[in-house]
Amino acid sequence: MKKSIYIMNILASLLLGLAIIGCNSEDNPTPAPEKPVEATDGGYLFAHMTDDNYGSLFYSVSRDAYNWETLNDGRTVLPAYCGHPDICKGRDGYYMISVKKGSGIPLLWHSTDLVNWEYTKLAKSIFNRIKELYGYVNEETYYGAPKMFYDEPSDQYMITWHAGKTGDDSDTGEWETKRTFYILTKDFKSFSDPKLLFNFTGSDENMATIDVIIRHSGDSYYAIFKDERTQEVASETGKTIRIAKSPALTGPYANPGPRITDLARWHEAPIIVPTVDGKGFYLFTENYPLQYDMFEAQSLDGPWTERYFAGPKARHGCMVRVNETEYQAIINAYKR
């Protein structure tokens, strides 16, 4: 009897140890604060798609980045929009890019309040010159999910997007060829020629990259993106989110650091916003096609800690920190 009890105690201890190890693994996020700090001036706007209505635009809002409410009773907020939303705050308001449904024509949207949007057409050649320059082809349904960044020091906008060798995204092999391109503009009337953004070396030399966003912090620029390689090709980083750093907007970007997200859950469409107090950053990544996951760090150099949050039902999107006037305008327009 005593021997049985002894063995049972050992087993119980082992199980407890395994449970503790599990609680500290990357599959178990740090719980959200019991009372997350709420912004007293505005909050966050999450512009996103849903799995049920992929390509359309939905709005969710939050005061603390942990608890979210989807507005407009779960309906789209801009019926004419078609794309992967990424909102950029520039010198004269907000911008984002979409594609005219059924035409493949890229559209540039502009708003001063995030409620009323107007668009102008962009020439396909702005993006499609990559074929004659580099031999890459855009798929014209979403044009490689363009992302936008306003660089205040140089007073210009950078648009990044990914493209492959054939333009046929239904071919799984196409994703292994994806590379990130960029163009620059000051006025959305004249654009630079497209260029490749990355020139990584070593084991990352031929990395497929998608969903690149650019942020500026301190004296450095950060490119946050998905390593699109399969895990058979890149066993330690495939299908995860990584960050590369550069002293200049257009590079050169150093080889990216280690993965932030884990290997078991494939992630894409990263989002970066400042924390409520402005002393750190939140990173949100789409654990597709299920949900967004949340990470936090004091700087973009990391280290990143995963946190649990009550995210909305959302796919590929972006977040914008908004002031109280903008927050109230959005609420009043789309509360119900």
C-alpha positions in Angstrom: 0.0 0.0 0.0 2.8 2.4 1.0 4.6 1.6 -2.2 1.4 2.4 -4.3 0.9 5.7 -2.5 4.6 6.5 -3.1 4.3 5.8 -6.8 1.1 7.8 -7.0 2.8 10.8 -5.3 5.6 10.6 -7.8 3.1 10.6 -10.7 1.2 13.5 -9.3 4.4 15.5 -9.0 5.4 14.7 -12.6 1.9 15.8 -13.8 2.1 19.0 -11.8 5.6 19.7 -13.3 4.3 19.1 -16.8 1.3 21.4 -16.1 3.7 24.2 -14.9 5.8 23.7 -18.0 2.7 23.9 -20.2 1.5 27.1 -18.5 4.8 28.7 -19.4 4.9 27.5 -23.0 4.3 29.8 -26.0 0.9 28.0 -26.4 -0.3 29.6 -23.2 -0.5 33.4 -23.4 -0.1 35.6 -20.3 -3.5 36.4 -19.0 -4.9 39.9 -19.7 -4.7 42.4 -16.8 -7.8 42.1 -14.6 -8.6 45.7 -15.4 -6.7 46.8 -18.5 -5.8 50.5 -18.6 -8.3 52.3 -20.8 -7.3 55.3 -23.0 -8.8 58.5 -21.7 -8.4 60.2 -25.1 -9.8 58.0 -27.9 -8.8 54.4 -28.4 -8.1 52.0 -31.2 -9.9 51.4 -34.5 -9.5 47.9 -36.0 -10.3 47.8 -39.7 -10.5 44.2 -40.8 -12.1 41.5 -42.9 -14.0 38.4 -41.7 -13.7 34.8 -42.8 -17.3 34.8 -43.8 -17.0 38.0 -45.9 -13.4 38.0 -47.0 -12.2 41.2 -48.8 -14.9 43.5 -47.3 -14.3 46.1 -44.6 -15.5 45.9 -41.0 -14.8 48.2 -38.0 -14.2 47.2 -34.4 -13.2 49.6 -31.6 -11.5 49.3 -28.2 -10.4 51.6 -25.4 -7.8 49.3 -24.1 -6.7 47.0 -27.0 -7.9 44.0 -25.0 -11.7 44.2 -25.3 -13.2 44.9 -28.7 -16.7 45.6 -30.1 -17.6 45.2 -33.7 -19.6 48.1 -35.0 -22.5 48.5 -37.4 -24.2 45.4 -36.1 -21.5 43.3 -37.8 -22.2 44.7 -41.2 -19.6 46.1 -43.6 -18.9 49.8 -43.2 -17.8 50.7 -46.7 -19.6 48.4 -49.2 -17.5 49.6 -52.2 -14.3 48.5 -50.5 -12.5 45.3 -51.7 -9.1 44.4 -50.4 -6.9 43.8 -47.4 -7.3 47.0 -45.3 -4.2 48.9 -44.2 -4.9 52.5 -43.0 -2.0 55.0 -43.1 -2.2 58.3 -41.3 -0.4 60.9 -43.4 0.1 64.7 -43.5 -3.5 65.4 -44.6 -5.6 62.6 -43.3 -5.9 58.8 -43.7 -5.2 56.7 -46.8 -5.8 53.1 -47.8 -5.7 51.0 -51.0 -8.3 48.6 -52.4 -9.2 47.1 -55.7 -12.4 47.9 -57.7 -14.5 44.7 -57.6 -14.4 42.7 -60.7 -12.0 45.0 -62.5 -8.5 44.7 -61.0 -8.2 48.4 -60.9 -6.4 49.7 -57.8 -8.1 52.4 -55.8 -6.7 55.0 -53.4 -9.0 56.0 -50.6 -8.7 59.2 -48.5 -10.6 60.3 -45.4 -10.1 63.0 -42.7 -12.4 61.3 -40.1 -12.2 57.6 -40.9 -16.0 57.7 -41.6 -16.3 59.4 -44.9 -14.1 58.0 -47.6 -13.5 59.0 -51.2 -11.4 57.2 -53.8 -9.4 57.9 -57.0 -8.2 55.3 -59.4 -4.5 54.3 -59.6 -2.8 53.1 -62.8 -2.1 49.4 -62.9 1.3 50.2 -64.3 2.4 51.6 -60.9 2.4 48.1 -59.6 2.8 46.0 -62.8 6.2 47.4 -63.8 7.7 44.7 -61.7 7.2 42.3 -64.6 9.5 44.2 -67.0 12.0 45.2 -64.2 12.2 41.9 -62.2 10.1 39.3 -64.0 7.5 39.1 -61.2 3.7 39.2 -61.8 1.0 40.7 -59.7 -2.3 38.9 -59.1 -4.9 41.6 -59.6 -7.6 40.5 -57.2 -5.8 42.1 -54.2 -2.5 43.3 -55.7 -0.4 41.5 -53.0 -2.3 43.1 -50.0 -0.6 46.5 -50.2 0.5 48.2 -47.0 1.1 51.9 -46.6 3.5 53.9 -44.4 4.0 57.7 -44.1 7.6 58.6 -43.3 7.5 62.0 -41.6 11.2 62.7 -41.8 11.3 62.4 -45.6 7.6 63.5 -46.0 6.8 60.7 -48.4 4.6 57.6 -48.5 5.9 54.0 -49.0 3.6 51.4 -50.4 4.7 47.8 -50.0 3.2 44.7 -51.6 4.2 41.1 -52.5 4.2 39.4 -55.8 5.4 36.0 -57.2 6.6 34.5 -60.5 3.2 33.7 -62.1 0.6 35.8 -60.4 -1.5 32.7 -59.8 -2.1 32.5 -56.0 -4.2 29.3 -56.4 -0.9 27.6 -57.0 0.7 26.7 -53.7 4.1 26.8 -55.2 3.6 30.4 -56.1 3.8 31.4 -52.5 7.4 30.2 -52.2 8.3 32.8 -54.9 6.8 35.8 -53.1 9.0 38.8 -52.7 8.3 42.3 -51.3 8.4 45.4 -53.5 7.9 49.0 -52.7 7.2 52.4 -54.4 7.5 55.9 -53.0 5.4 59.0 -53.5 4.9 62.4 -52.0 1.6 63.3 -53.7 0.0 60.1 -55.0 0.4 61.5 -58.5 4.0 60.6 -59.3 5.5 57.4 -58.1 9.0 56.0 -58.1 9.8 52.8 -60.0 9.2 49.7 -57.9 12.1 48.1 -56.2 12.8 45.0 -54.1 12.7 45.9 -50.4 14.9 43.1 -49.0 18.4 41.7 -49.8 18.8 39.1 -47.1 21.8 36.8 -46.9 22.8 33.4 -45.7 19.9 31.0 -44.8 17.4 33.9 -45.3 18.7 34.8 -48.8 15.8 33.3 -50.7 13.1 33.9 -48.1 9.6 34.4 -49.4 8.0 37.4 -47.6 4.5 38.7 -47.5 2.4 41.2 -45.5 5.2 43.6 -44.8 4.5 46.7 -42.6 7.0 49.4 -41.9 7.4 51.3 -38.6 9.8 54.0 -37.4 11.0 54.1 -33.8 13.9 56.0 -32.5 16.7 56.1 -35.1 15.6 52.9 -36.8 13.1 51.5 -39.3 11.5 48.1 -38.7 9.9 45.8 -41.2 7.5 43.4 -39.6 6.4 40.5 -41.9 5.5 36.9 -42.4 8.2 34.4 -43.4 6.2 32.7 -46.1 8.5 29.7 -46.5 7.1 26.3 -45.6 8.5 24.7 -42.5 10.0 22.0 -44.7 12.2 24.7 -46.2 12.7 26.8 -43.0 12.1 24.5 -40.1 12.6 27.2 -37.4 10.8 30.2 -38.9 8.4 29.1 -41.7 5.0 30.6 -41.5 5.9 32.9 -38.6 6.2 36.6 -37.9 9.7 38.1 -37.9 11.2 41.6 -37.8 14.1 43.1 -39.7 15.8 46.5 -38.9 17.4 49.2 -40.9 18.8 52.7 -40.3 17.0 54.0 -43.4 13.4 53.7 -44.8 14.4 51.8 -47.9 17.2 49.8 -46.3 19.4 47.9 -46.4 17.5 45.8 -43.9 19.6 43.4 -41.8 18.7 39.8 -41.7 15.5 39.4 -39.5 15.6 38.2 -36.0 14.2 35.0 -34.7 10.5 34.2 -35.0 8.1 35.9 -32.7 5.1 33.6 -33.2 5.3 29.8 -32.6 5.5 27.1 -35.2 2.3 25.2 -34.4 0.0 28.1 -35.2 0.7 29.7 -38.6 0.5 33.5 -38.5 0.4 36.4 -41.0 -0.9 40.0 -41.4 1.0 41.6 -38.5 -0.3 44.8 -36.9 1.7 47.2 -34.7 0.2 49.9 -32.5 1.5 51.8 -29.5 0.3 50.7 -26.0 -2.2 52.8 -24.2 0.5 54.7 -22.3 2.7 55.0 -25.3 5.6 53.4 -23.6 5.6 50.1 -25.6 4.0 48.3 -28.5 1.2 45.8 -29.1 1.7 43.3 -32.0 -1.3 41.5 -33.3 -0.9 38.6 -35.8 -3.6 36.7 -37.6 -3.6 33.1 -36.4 -5.4 32.2 -39.7 -8.1 31.6 -40.3 -9.3 31.5 -36.7 -8.4 34.7 -34.8 -5.8 37.4 -34.0 -3.2 36.7 -31.3 -1.7 39.5 -29.2 1.9 40.2 -28.1 3.5 43.0 -26.1 7.0 44.5 -25.8 8.6 47.7 -24.5 10.3 48.2 -27.8 10.2 46.9 -31.4 13.4 45.1 -30.6 11.5 42.9 -28.2 11.4 40.6 -26.3 7.7 39.9 -27.1 5.3 38.4 -24.6 2.0 36.8 -25.8 -1.1 38.0 -24.0 -4.6 36.7 -24.0 -7.2 39.2 -25.3 -10.9 39.2 -26.3 -10.4 39.9 -30.0 -13.2 40.3 -32.5 -14.0 37.8 -35.2 -11.5 39.2 -37.7 -9.1 38.4 -40.5 -6.4 40.4 -42.2 -6.6 44.0 -41.1 -4.9 46.9 -39.4 -5.3 49.1 -36.3 -5.1 52.8 -35.9 -4.7 54.8 -32.6 -7.4 57.5 -32.8 -8.1 60.6 -30.7 -11.4 61.2 -28.8 -13.0 63.3 -31.6 -12.3 60.5 -34.2 -13.4 57.8 -31.8 -16.7 59.5 -31.1 -17.3 60.1 -34.8 -16.8 56.4 -35.6 -19.0 55.3 -32.7 -21.8 57.8 -33.7 -21.6 56.7 -37.3 -21.5 52.9 -36.8 -22.7 52.1 -33.3 -25.9 50.6 -34.6 
